Amino acid sequence: MSSIPISKEGFQALEQELERLKKERPEVIQAIKEAREEGDLKENAGYDAARERQGMLEARIKYIESRMGLFNVIDLSTLSSEKAIFGATVVVEDIDSGEEREFTLLGPDEADYSKGSISIQSPVGMALLGKEVGDEIVVDAPRGRINYEIVDIRFGKHKG
């Protein structure tokens, strides 16, 4: 993968997460040391939990560090387009139900469906990219095929 788009805010959030995770390292090492001192490691739940926490912590640190150099940091406030592109908030209407949905198209490392943002690499994100108001898209979702019409495309501060 050559370059991964990410908003300035998303990049800053990952930098802060990385800093926080690195600060947790000594706590985890201390927890492992204390659990090890309790004796038999075969049946030491505290030791197992601390080692698991260390493994997850180190994996997340390694993951973030490996991606930092790949990010193409984009200031969302400078974007505008008639088409759905990275950083756009796209309002779609489900053609069958009439229900409106709003998606902000972001990179895979900052998309958060619960906050209304989706990855440009998700099925909906890929279907929306490059489309304009009035275009219809078809998305094969787990619940079946969904037909959307693009109602609006705008730019500005995203929720997530």
C-alpha positions in Angstrom: 0.0 0.0 0.0 1.6 3.3 -1.0 -0.4 6.0 0.6 -3.3 6.0 3.1 -5.5 9.1 3.3 -6.3 10.4 6.7 -7.7 13.7 8.0 -5.5 16.0 10.1 -7.8 15.3 13.1 -7.5 11.5 12.5 -3.7 11.7 12.3 -3.5 13.7 15.5 -5.8 11.2 17.3 -3.5 8.3 16.3 -0.4 10.3 17.4 -2.1 10.8 20.8 -3.1 7.2 21.0 0.4 6.1 20.3 1.8 8.4 22.9 -0.7 7.1 25.5 0.1 3.5 24.6 3.8 4.0 25.0 3.2 5.6 28.5 1.3 2.4 29.5 4.3 0.2 28.8 5.9 0.6 32.3 2.6 -0.1 34.0 2.2 -3.3 32.1 5.8 -4.4 32.8 5.3 -3.7 36.5 2.0 -5.7 36.5 3.9 -8.7 34.9 6.7 -8.4 37.4 4.3 -8.3 40.3 2.3 -11.3 39.0 5.5 -13.2 38.4 6.4 -12.7 42.0 3.2 -14.4 43.1 4.6 -17.8 42.2 3.5 -20.6 39.8 3.1 -19.1 36.4 1.0 -22.0 35.0 -2.0 -21.1 37.1 -1.4 -17.4 37.5 -4.4 -15.6 36.0 -2.9 -12.2 36.9 0.3 -13.0 35.0 -1.7 -14.3 32.0 -3.8 -11.2 31.9 -0.8 -8.9 32.1 1.0 -10.8 29.4 -2.1 -10.6 27.2 -2.4 -6.9 27.8 1.3 -6.5 27.0 0.8 -8.4 23.7 -2.2 -6.3 22.6 -0.4 -3.1 23.6 2.7 -3.9 21.7 0.7 -5.1 18.7 -1.2 -1.8 18.5 1.9 0.3 19.0 3.6 -1.7 16.2 0.6 -1.3 13.9 0.3 2.4 14.4 4.0 3.0 13.9 4.1 0.9 10.8 1.4 3.1 9.2 2.5 6.5 10.3 4.9 6.9 7.3 2.2 5.8 4.9 -0.4 8.4 5.8 -1.3 11.2 3.4 -2.6 13.8 5.9 -5.4 15.9 4.4 -6.9 19.1 5.8 -10.7 18.5 5.3 -11.4 22.2 5.5 -9.6 22.7 2.1 -11.7 20.2 0.2 -14.5 20.8 -2.2 -15.9 18.8 -5.1 -19.1 18.0 -7.0 -18.1 14.3 -6.6 -18.0 12.1 -3.5 -14.3 12.0 -2.5 -12.3 11.4 0.6 -13.6 13.9 3.3 -17.0 14.4 1.7 -20.2 13.9 3.7 -22.6 12.2 1.4 -26.4 12.1 2.1 -28.1 9.1 0.4 -31.7 7.9 0.3 -32.5 4.3 0.3 -34.6 4.0 -2.9 -36.7 1.2 -1.5 -37.5 2.5 2.0 -37.0 6.3 1.5 -34.8 6.3 4.6 -32.0 8.9 4.5 -28.4 8.1 5.7 -25.4 10.3 6.0 -21.8 9.1 5.6 -18.6 10.9 5.9 -15.9 9.2 3.7 -12.7 8.8 5.7 -9.6 6.5 5.7 -9.7 3.0 7.2 -7.8 4.1 10.3 -10.2 6.7 11.4 -13.6 5.6 10.1 -16.2 5.0 12.9 -19.6 3.8 11.7 -21.1 4.7 15.1 -20.1 8.3 14.5 -21.4 8.4 10.9 -18.1 7.9 9.1 -17.2 5.0 6.9 -14.0 3.9 5.2 -13.4 4.7 1.6 -12.4 1.1 1.3 -15.8 -0.3 2.6 -18.3 -1.5 0.1 -20.5 1.6 0.6 -17.5 3.9 0.5 -16.1 2.3 -2.7 -19.6 2.6 -4.3 -19.9 6.3 -3.4 -16.4 7.4 -4.6 -16.5 9.5 -7.7 -20.3 9.7 -7.8 -22.4 12.9 -7.9 -25.8 14.1 -6.6 -28.5 12.3 -8.5 -26.4 9.2 -9.1 -27.7 5.8 -8.0 -25.5 3.2 -6.5 -26.1 -0.5 -5.6 -24.4 -2.0 -2.5 -24.3 -5.6 -1.7 -24.6 -5.6 2.1 -25.0 -8.5 4.5 -28.8 -7.8 4.7 -29.0 -7.9 0.9 -28.8 -5.5 -2.0 -29.3 -1.8 -1.1 -30.1 0.8 -3.7 -29.1 4.4 -2.8 -29.6 7.7 -4.6 -27.1 10.4 -3.7 -29.1 13.4 -2.4 -26.3 15.7 -1.2 -22.6 16.0 -1.1 -21.0 18.6 1.2 -17.7 19.3 2.9 -16.8 20.6 6.3 -16.1 19.3 9.8 -17.0 15.7 10.1 -18.6 14.2 13.3 -16.1 11.4 13.8 
